[in-house]
Amino acid sequence: MKHFYLIKLCLISLMFFVVSNGFAGDKYCQIGSHSKTYDIHIFGNTYKDSNSKRQMAQGLTDLFSNIVIGDRVKVYNHNATGYSLSMDQCVPGCPESSFMENLLSTSCSSEVAKRDRKAFNTRFAQATMGEINRDNSSYDIFKSIQDLNDVYKGSRTNNVVAVAISMIPDGINPTDPNAFNKFFVTNVPNLKLALDFPPVCTVGTSPSSEVMKFWREVFALQNVKFDFKPCNKD
């Protein structure tokens, strides 16, 4: 009987923890009256060398600096088998107010918000960069693009859609035009893609002119708009 009450107490405590964290997330989501939702898609297995990984990390850092209290952050991790939603949380923090307002307010504790923000930052880093050094599997760049499309399935969204993807076909030297020409001739003429995703901005995409040229031709054939706008540019 004693063990029964102990187990019951543990279950009640667990339920309280889950509910409390759910309420905390809801509270932070409601703080920003003009808050945004960021859909951040991570295609970590498309980054094969240390330079491209650093470029991706810098791009995510720049994107993260634009995210403010109350914004909702959703991180999707994509790999060869599909995708998963690894984070869905609002940025913790209390709204700006005067010293006296802070003393009188009971709706947001700055100390609790600081603790929650620290945990949020850690979780964001793990969700976006945790798999990049562990996943060295091969990939199909066209399937990756289709995977992004399948998240939205043609539906419109007002979210900021940020995509961390190298855009380099697996095994291709991004500075070698002959490699791209061969890959194009072999793979593109019979390519079947059904793409209808919302406007996106890119993070850590290869700046190679050959990469840009290749995808402009692919998307022109598919009649798809994809302008490679970096997320940190207006």
ZAMARGU-4260 file (C-alpha; in steps of 0.2 Angstrom, whole numbers, plus 5000, padded with zeros to 4 digits):
<rodrens>
0) 5000/5000/5000 | 5014/5012/5004 | 5022/5009/4987 | 5005/5012/4979 | 5004/5029/4987
5) 5022/5033/4982 | 5019/5029/4964 | 5003/5039/4964 | 5012/5054/4971 | 5025/5052/4957
10) 5012/5052/4944 | 5004/5067/4951 | 5020/5076/4952 | 5024/5071/4934 | 5007/5077/4928
15) 5010/5094/4937 | 5027/5096/4929 | 5020/5093/4911 | 5005/5104/4914 | 5015/5118/4921
20) 5027/5118/4907 | 5013/5118/4895 | 5006/5133/4903 | 5023/5141/4903 | 5024/5139/4884
25) 5007/5146/4882 | 5011/5161/4893 | 5026/5166/4883 | 5017/5164/4866 | 5004/5176/4872
30) 5017/5190/4877 | 5021/5196/4860 | 5006/5205/4851 | 5016/5205/4835 | 5025/5189/4837
35) 5031/5178/4823 | 5031/5160/4820 | 5048/5153/4813 | 5048/5136/4804 | 5066/5131/4803
40) 5070/5116/4793 | 5087/5108/4795 | 5094/5097/4782 | 5110/5093/4791 | 5116/5078/4781
45) 5118/5090/4766 | 5133/5098/4774 | 5148/5087/4772 | 5163/5098/4776 | 5168/5108/4790
50) 5168/5125/4781 | 5150/5122/4775 | 5145/5117/4793 | 5152/5133/4800 | 5143/5143/4787
55) 5127/5134/4792 | 5130/5138/4811 | 5134/5156/4807 | 5118/5157/4797 | 5108/5150/4811
60) 5116/5162/4824 | 5111/5177/4813 | 5093/5170/4812 | 5092/5167/4830 | 5097/5185/4834
65) 5081/5191/4825 | 5070/5180/4836 | 5062/5189/4850 | 5052/5186/4866 | 5035/5178/4862
70) 5040/5172/4844 | 5036/5153/4841 | 5050/5142/4835 | 5047/5126/4826 | 5062/5116/4821
75) 5060/5102/4808 | 5074/5089/4806 | 5075/5081/4789 | 5085/5065/4785 | 5085/5051/4772
80) 5069/5043/4779 | 5058/5059/4781 | 5057/5073/4794 | 5052/5075/4812 | 5047/5091/4823
85) 5060/5092/4836 | 5055/5108/4844 | 5040/5118/4845 | 5041/5132/4859 | 5039/5150/4861
90) 5054/5161/4866 | 5053/5164/4885 | 5054/5181/4893 | 5045/5195/4901 | 5038/5211/4892
95) 5047/5227/4895 | 5040/5237/4909 | 5045/5249/4923 | 5053/5244/4939 | 5036/5247/4949
100) 5026/5237/4936 | 5038/5223/4938 | 5036/5224/4957 | 5017/5223/4955 | 5016/5211/4941
105) 5012/5192/4945 | 5010/5187/4927 | 5028/5185/4923 | 5043/5182/4934 | 5059/5188/4927
110) 5070/5176/4936 | 5059/5161/4930 | 5059/5168/4912 | 5078/5170/4913 | 5080/5151/4918
115) 5067/5146/4905 | 5076/5156/4891 | 5093/5148/4896 | 5084/5131/4894 | 5076/5137/4877
120) 5093/5142/4870 | 5101/5125/4874 | 5086/5116/4867 | 5087/5126/4851 | 5106/5123/4849
125) 5103/5104/4851 | 5088/5104/4839 | 5097/5113/4825 | 5115/5107/4827 | 5114/5091/4837
130) 5113/5079/4822 | 5125/5088/4810 | 5141/5079/4815 | 5132/5062/4818 | 5123/5061/4801
135) 5135/5058/4787 | 5123/5047/4777 | 5121/5050/4758 | 5106/5060/4752 | 5095/5063/4737
140) 5095/5082/4735 | 5079/5081/4725 | 5070/5071/4739 | 5076/5084/4751 | 5067/5098/4742
145) 5052/5087/4740 | 5052/5083/4758 | 5051/5102/4762 | 5036/5104/4750 | 5027/5089/4759
150) 5027/5098/4775 | 5016/5111/4768 | 5007/5102/4754 | 5003/5118/4745 | 4995/5126/4760
155) 4998/5145/4763 | 5007/5151/4778 | 5012/5167/4786 | 5026/5159/4795 | 5044/5163/4792
160) 5050/5148/4783 | 5069/5146/4785 | 5078/5132/4777 | 5096/5126/4782 | 5101/5116/4767
165) 5117/5116/4756 | 5108/5113/4740 | 5123/5103/4734 | 5119/5086/4726 | 5128/5072/4736
170) 5145/5069/4730 | 5146/5085/4718 | 5160/5097/4719 | 5151/5114/4720 | 5164/5123/4710
175) 5165/5110/4696 | 5153/5115/4681 | 5157/5099/4672 | 5151/5089/4687 | 5135/5099/4687
180) 5132/5097/4669 | 5134/5078/4670 | 5123/5077/4685 | 5110/5088/4676 | 5109/5077/4660
185) 5108/5061/4670 | 5095/5066/4683 | 5085/5081/4678 | 5076/5077/4661 | 5065/5064/4669
190) 5064/5072/4686 | 5047/5072/4694 | 5044/5084/4707 | 5027/5091/4714 | 5033/5107/4722
195) 5021/5121/4729 | 5029/5127/4745 | 5027/5145/4753 | 5041/5158/4751 | 5057/5153/4760
200) 5073/5160/4765 | 5089/5150/4766 | 5102/5147/4779 | 5120/5141/4775 | 5116/5138/4757
205) 5131/5136/4746 | 5136/5153/4738 | 5144/5144/4723 | 5138/5152/4706 | 5137/5134/4699
210) 5125/5129/4713 | 5114/5144/4709 | 5115/5141/4690 | 5110/5123/4692 | 5095/5126/4703
215) 5089/5141/4693 | 5088/5129/4678 | 5080/5115/4688 | 5066/5126/4695 | 5063/5135/4678
220) 5059/5118/4671 | 5048/5114/4686 | 5040/5131/4685 | 5044/5134/4704 | 5049/5150/4712
225) 5064/5149/4724 | 5074/5164/4725 | 5088/5159/4737 | 5085/5174/4748 | 5096/5173/4764
230) 5086/5174/4780 | 5097/5188/4787 | 5093/5199/4772 | 5079/5211/4769
</rodrens>
